[in-house]
Amino acid sequence: MHLSYRGIRYQSQATQLPVSNNSQKYNYRGVPYEIHQAKNTINQQCFQLKYRGVNYKSCIG
């Protein structure tokens, strides 16, 4: 997916999380929806980022 922020275009990198088989079903104002629980993951993603010319590393997970 192509995105832009303040005129700078970039490509998003969506990640897929593994989902457990059981889901919870709910109703909100008469509209049914499901919530799927994500499985516990051990992987940690690190990104090399830059803010105002300063490079830094941010890890998620």
MOPAC internal coordinates of N, CA, C and O (Angstrom, degrees):
PM7 1SCF
backbone

  N    0.0000 0     0.00 0     0.00 0    0    0    0
  C    1.4373 1     0.00 0     0.00 0    1    0    0
  C    1.5306 1   108.01 1     0.00 0    2    1    0
  O    1.2310 1   120.40 1   -48.67 1    3    2    1
  N    1.3223 1   116.83 1   131.33 1    3    2    1
  C    1.4583 1   121.59 1   177.84 1    5    3    2
  C    1.5261 1   108.95 1   -88.27 1    6    5    3
  O    1.2310 1   120.84 1   -50.77 1    7    6    5
  N    1.3109 1   116.00 1   129.23 1    7    6    5
  C    1.4518 1   122.13 1   178.09 1    9    7    6
  C    1.5193 1   109.17 1  -125.78 1   10    9    7
  O    1.2310 1   120.59 1   -15.37 1   11   10    9
  N    1.3192 1   116.47 1   164.63 1   11   10    9
  C    1.4613 1   119.58 1   174.36 1   13   11   10
  C    1.5186 1   109.27 1  -143.97 1   14   13   11
  O    1.2310 1   121.15 1   -32.14 1   15   14   13
  N    1.3264 1   115.41 1   147.86 1   15   14   13
  C    1.4503 1   122.37 1   177.04 1   17   15   14
  C    1.5169 1   107.23 1  -138.63 1   18   17   15
  O    1.2310 1   120.81 1   -61.15 1   19   18   17
  N    1.3131 1   116.06 1   118.85 1   19   18   17
  C    1.4586 1   123.05 1  -178.04 1   21   19   18
  C    1.5216 1   112.03 1    51.94 1   22   21   19
  O    1.2310 1   121.15 1  -138.47 1   23   22   21
  N    1.3253 1   115.41 1    41.53 1   23   22   21
  C    1.4440 1   121.34 1   175.34 1   25   23   22
  C    1.5167 1   115.38 1    84.42 1   26   25   23
  O    1.2310 1   119.96 1   176.69 1   27   26   25
  N    1.3329 1   117.69 1    -3.31 1   27   26   25
  C    1.4607 1   121.08 1   178.61 1   29   27   26
  C    1.5203 1   108.15 1   -98.63 1   30   29   27
  O    1.2310 1   121.21 1   -59.22 1   31   30   29
  N    1.3473 1   115.29 1   120.78 1   31   30   29
  C    1.4614 1   119.92 1  -178.21 1   33   31   30
  C    1.5195 1   109.96 1   -89.80 1   34   33   31
  O    1.2310 1   121.16 1   -37.03 1   35   34   33
  N    1.3389 1   115.39 1   142.97 1   35   34   33
  C    1.4611 1   120.33 1   176.23 1   37   35   34
  C    1.5112 1   109.27 1  -149.43 1   38   37   35
  O    1.2310 1   121.28 1   -15.14 1   39   38   37
  N    1.3198 1   115.17 1   164.86 1   39   38   37
  C    1.4575 1   123.41 1  -178.42 1   41   39   38
  C    1.5255 1   107.57 1  -102.42 1   42   41   39
  O    1.2310 1   119.88 1   -51.91 1   43   42   41
  N    1.3319 1   117.83 1   128.09 1   43   42   41
  C    1.4589 1   120.28 1   178.19 1   45   43   42
  C    1.5186 1   109.89 1   -79.09 1   46   45   43
  O    1.2310 1   121.12 1   -28.42 1   47   46   45
  N    1.3218 1   115.47 1   151.58 1   47   46   45
  C    1.4523 1   121.62 1   178.73 1   49   47   46
  C    1.5209 1   108.24 1  -121.49 1   50   49   47
  O    1.2310 1   120.84 1   -95.17 1   51   50   49
  N    1.3265 1   116.00 1    84.83 1   51   50   49
  C    1.4567 1   120.77 1  -178.95 1   53   51   50
  C    1.5225 1   110.05 1   -74.14 1   54   53   51
  O    1.2310 1   120.98 1   -39.81 1   55   54   53
  N    1.3164 1   115.73 1   140.19 1   55   54   53
  C    1.4551 1   120.49 1   177.79 1   57   55   54
  C    1.5139 1   109.51 1  -112.48 1   58   57   55
  O    1.2310 1   120.70 1   -34.92 1   59   58   57
  N    1.3048 1   116.28 1   145.08 1   59   58   57
  C    1.4602 1   122.20 1   177.58 1   61   59   58
  C    1.5230 1   108.24 1  -100.17 1   62   61   59
  O    1.2310 1   120.39 1   -52.23 1   63   62   61
  N    1.3156 1   116.87 1   127.77 1   63   62   61
  C    1.4503 1   121.61 1   176.68 1   65   63   62
  C    1.5187 1   109.24 1   -95.55 1   66   65   63
  O    1.2310 1   120.09 1   -37.30 1   67   66   65
  N    1.3348 1   117.43 1   142.70 1   67   66   65
  C    1.4579 1   118.76 1   174.51 1   69   67   66
  C    1.5236 1   109.61 1   -68.24 1   70   69   67
  O    1.2310 1   120.48 1   -43.10 1   71   70   69
  N    1.3207 1   116.69 1   136.90 1   71   70   69
  C    1.4604 1   122.66 1  -174.91 1   73   71   70
  C    1.5193 1   108.64 1  -115.13 1   74   73   71
  O    1.2310 1   120.51 1   -40.91 1   75   74   73
  N    1.3344 1   116.63 1   139.09 1   75   74   73
  C    1.4614 1   120.68 1   177.71 1   77   75   74
  C    1.5245 1   109.87 1   -73.75 1   78   77   75
  O    1.2310 1   120.87 1   -18.87 1   79   78   77
  N    1.3151 1   115.94 1   161.13 1   79   78   77
  C    1.4634 1   121.12 1  -176.53 1   81   79   78
  C    1.5265 1   113.12 1   -72.11 1   82   81   79
  O    1.2310 1   120.33 1   150.94 1   83   82   81
  N    1.3199 1   116.97 1   -29.06 1   83   82   81
  C    1.4632 1   118.07 1  -178.91 1   85   83   82
  C    1.5277 1   110.96 1   -83.33 1   86   85   83
  O    1.2310 1   120.66 1   -41.21 1   87   86   85
  N    1.2895 1   116.35 1   138.79 1   87   86   85
  C    1.4600 1   121.54 1   178.59 1   89   87   86
  C    1.5205 1   108.59 1  -132.45 1   90   89   87
  O    1.2310 1   120.92 1   -23.46 1   91   90   89
  N    1.3105 1   115.84 1   156.54 1   91   90   89
  C    1.4577 1   121.20 1   179.45 1   93   91   90
  C    1.5132 1   108.33 1  -106.25 1   94   93   91
  O    1.2310 1   120.81 1   -47.01 1   95   94   93
  N    1.3244 1   116.05 1   132.99 1   95   94   93
  C    1.4672 1   121.05 1  -177.99 1   97   95   94
  C    1.5261 1   108.97 1  -105.95 1   98   97   95
  O    1.2310 1   121.36 1   -44.94 1   99   98   97
  N    1.3136 1   115.00 1   135.06 1   99   98   97
  C    1.4574 1   122.35 1  -178.34 1  101   99   98
  C    1.5241 1   110.36 1  -133.98 1  102  101   99
  O    1.2310 1   121.07 1   -14.96 1  103  102  101
  N    1.3186 1   115.56 1   165.04 1  103  102  101
  C    1.4574 1   123.03 1   171.60 1  105  103  102
  C    1.5169 1   107.95 1  -125.93 1  106  105  103
  O    1.2310 1   120.58 1   -45.34 1  107  106  105
  N    1.3215 1   116.49 1   134.66 1  107  106  105
  C    1.4576 1   121.59 1   174.19 1  109  107  106
  C    1.5135 1   107.72 1  -130.01 1  110  109  107
  O    1.2310 1   120.92 1   -65.11 1  111  110  109
  N    1.3025 1   115.85 1   114.89 1  111  110  109
  C    1.4662 1   122.84 1  -177.86 1  113  111  110
  C    1.5235 1   111.35 1    51.74 1  114  113  111
  O    1.2310 1   121.11 1  -139.43 1  115  114  113
  N    1.3221 1   115.49 1    40.57 1  115  114  113
  C    1.4507 1   120.82 1   176.21 1  117  115  114
  C    1.5196 1   115.26 1    83.97 1  118  117  115
  O    1.2310 1   120.16 1  -179.50 1  119  118  117
  N    1.3281 1   117.30 1     0.50 1  119  118  117
  C    1.4676 1   120.64 1  -179.53 1  121  119  118
  C    1.5279 1   108.53 1  -105.26 1  122  121  119
  O    1.2310 1   119.82 1   -61.67 1  123  122  121
  N    1.3329 1   117.95 1   118.33 1  123  122  121
  C    1.4690 1   119.54 1   179.70 1  125  123  122
  C    1.5242 1   111.76 1   -77.69 1  126  125  123
  O    1.2310 1   121.02 1   -35.39 1  127  126  125
  N    1.3262 1   115.66 1   144.61 1  127  126  125
  C    1.4615 1   121.19 1   174.12 1  129  127  126
  C    1.5205 1   109.42 1  -151.08 1  130  129  127
  O    1.2310 1   120.63 1   -18.11 1  131  130  129
  N    1.3291 1   116.39 1   161.89 1  131  130  129
  C    1.4584 1   122.40 1  -178.42 1  133  131  130
  C    1.5203 1   110.18 1  -120.96 1  134  133  131
  O    1.2310 1   121.39 1   -33.37 1  135  134  133
  N    1.3257 1   114.94 1   146.63 1  135  134  133
  C    1.4575 1   121.42 1   173.80 1  137  135  134
  C    1.5120 1   107.34 1  -118.25 1  138  137  135
  O    1.2310 1   120.74 1   -56.81 1  139  138  137
  N    1.3354 1   116.19 1   123.19 1  139  138  137
  C    1.4596 1   122.40 1   179.14 1  141  139  138
  C    1.5191 1   108.59 1  -100.06 1  142  141  139
  O    1.2310 1   120.55 1   -46.69 1  143  142  141
  N    1.3223 1   116.56 1   133.31 1  143  142  141
  C    1.4587 1   122.24 1   178.36 1  145  143  142
  C    1.5230 1   109.68 1   -83.12 1  146  145  143
  O    1.2310 1   120.04 1   -46.62 1  147  146  145
  N    1.3179 1   117.53 1   133.38 1  147  146  145
  C    1.4633 1   121.25 1   175.92 1  149  147  146
  C    1.5262 1   108.93 1   -79.96 1  150  149  147
  O    1.2310 1   120.86 1   -38.33 1  151  150  149
  N    1.3276 1   115.96 1   141.67 1  151  150  149
  C    1.4566 1   120.61 1   176.19 1  153  151  150
  C    1.5181 1   109.00 1   -72.37 1  154  153  151
  O    1.2310 1   120.94 1   -26.61 1  155  154  153
  N    1.3133 1   115.81 1   153.39 1  155  154  153
  C    1.4622 1   119.71 1   177.99 1  157  155  154
  C    1.5219 1   109.31 1   -67.91 1  158  157  155
  O    1.2310 1   120.92 1   -49.66 1  159  158  157
  N    1.2971 1   115.84 1   130.34 1  159  158  157
  C    1.4576 1   120.30 1   178.65 1  161  159  158
  C    1.5156 1   109.28 1  -118.30 1  162  161  159
  O    1.2310 1   120.85 1   -30.84 1  163  162  161
  N    1.3076 1   115.98 1   149.16 1  163  162  161
  C    1.4554 1   121.51 1  -179.39 1  165  163  162
  C    1.5264 1   110.42 1  -102.67 1  166  165  163
  O    1.2310 1   120.20 1   159.73 1  167  166  165
  N    1.3116 1   117.22 1   -20.27 1  167  166  165
  C    1.4668 1   121.04 1  -177.22 1  169  167  166
  C    1.5134 1   111.01 1   -61.58 1  170  169  167
  O    1.2310 1   121.27 1   -38.86 1  171  170  169
  N    1.3038 1   115.18 1   141.14 1  171  170  169
  C    1.4502 1   121.28 1   177.88 1  173  171  170
  C    1.5218 1   108.02 1  -121.58 1  174  173  171
  O    1.2310 1   120.79 1   -52.78 1  175  174  173
  N    1.3109 1   116.10 1   127.22 1  175  174  173
  C    1.4578 1   120.58 1   179.74 1  177  175  174
  C    1.5177 1   109.34 1   -99.03 1  178  177  175
  O    1.2310 1   121.16 1   -47.94 1  179  178  177
  N    1.3182 1   115.39 1   132.06 1  179  178  177
  C    1.4535 1   121.33 1   177.09 1  181  179  178
  C    1.5269 1   108.94 1  -117.25 1  182  181  179
  O    1.2310 1   120.84 1   -39.14 1  183  182  181
  N    1.3084 1   115.99 1   140.86 1  183  182  181
  C    1.4501 1   122.19 1  -178.79 1  185  183  182
  C    1.5174 1   109.23 1  -124.77 1  186  185  183
  O    1.2310 1   120.81 1   -42.50 1  187  186  185
  N    1.3213 1   116.06 1   137.50 1  187  186  185
  C    1.4560 1   121.85 1   173.28 1  189  187  186
  C    1.5257 1   106.64 1   -88.53 1  190  189  187
  O    1.2310 1   119.95 1   -65.15 1  191  190  189
  N    1.3203 1   117.69 1   114.85 1  191  190  189
  C    1.4624 1   122.81 1  -174.97 1  193  191  190
  C    1.5247 1   110.03 1  -118.66 1  194  193  191
  O    1.2310 1   121.38 1   -13.98 1  195  194  193
  N    1.3302 1   114.96 1   166.02 1  195  194  193
  C    1.4578 1   120.90 1   178.29 1  197  195  194
  C    1.5288 1   107.80 1  -137.61 1  198  197  195
  O    1.2310 1   120.30 1   -49.59 1  199  198  197
  N    1.3330 1   117.03 1   130.41 1  199  198  197
  C    1.4583 1   122.65 1   177.26 1  201  199  198
  C    1.5192 1   108.35 1  -129.96 1  202  201  199
  O    1.2310 1   120.70 1   -62.73 1  203  202  201
  N    1.3191 1   116.27 1   117.27 1  203  202  201
  C    1.4721 1   123.04 1  -179.35 1  205  203  202
  C    1.5276 1   111.89 1    51.21 1  206  205  203
  O    1.2310 1   121.40 1  -138.04 1  207  206  205
  N    1.3381 1   114.92 1    41.96 1  207  206  205
  C    1.4527 1   120.16 1   176.00 1  209  207  206
  C    1.5186 1   115.38 1    85.19 1  210  209  207
  O    1.2310 1   119.92 1   177.89 1  211  210  209
  N    1.3406 1   117.75 1    -2.11 1  211  210  209
  C    1.4619 1   121.36 1  -179.51 1  213  211  210
  C    1.5215 1   108.70 1  -104.01 1  214  213  211
  O    1.2310 1   120.28 1   -56.04 1  215  214  213
  N    1.3389 1   117.06 1   123.96 1  215  214  213
  C    1.4594 1   121.73 1   178.28 1  217  215  214
  C    1.5183 1   110.10 1   -81.54 1  218  217  215
  O    1.2310 1   120.72 1   -39.65 1  219  218  217
  N    1.3423 1   116.23 1   140.35 1  219  218  217
  C    1.4585 1   121.18 1   174.59 1  221  219  218
  C    1.5173 1   109.52 1  -152.34 1  222  221  219
  O    1.2310 1   120.53 1   -15.74 1  223  222  221
  N    1.3048 1   116.59 1   164.26 1  223  222  221
  C    1.4530 1   122.54 1  -178.37 1  225  223  222
  C    1.5219 1   109.29 1  -114.82 1  226  225  223
  O    1.2310 1   120.43 1   -48.10 1  227  226  225
  N    1.3287 1   116.78 1   131.90 1  227  226  225
  C    1.4546 1   122.45 1   178.77 1  229  227  226
  C    1.5261 1   108.50 1  -122.94 1  230  229  227
  O    1.2310 1   120.55 1   -50.99 1  231  230  229
  N    1.3211 1   116.56 1   129.01 1  231  230  229
  C    1.4647 1   121.43 1  -179.36 1  233  231  230
  C    1.5155 1   109.75 1  -112.38 1  234  233  231
  O    1.2310 1   120.78 1   -41.49 1  235  234  233
  N    1.3264 1   116.12 1   138.51 1  235  234  233
  C    1.4561 1   123.24 1   179.74 1  237  235  234
  C    1.5147 1   107.67 1  -115.58 1  238  237  235
  O    1.2310 1   120.76 1   -45.29 1  239  238  237
  N    1.3197 1   116.15 1   134.71 1  239  238  237
  C    1.4540 1   118.94 1   175.16 1  241  239  238
  C    1.4191 1   112.58 1   120.64 1  242  241  239
  O    1.2310 1   120.10 1   180.00 1  243  242  241

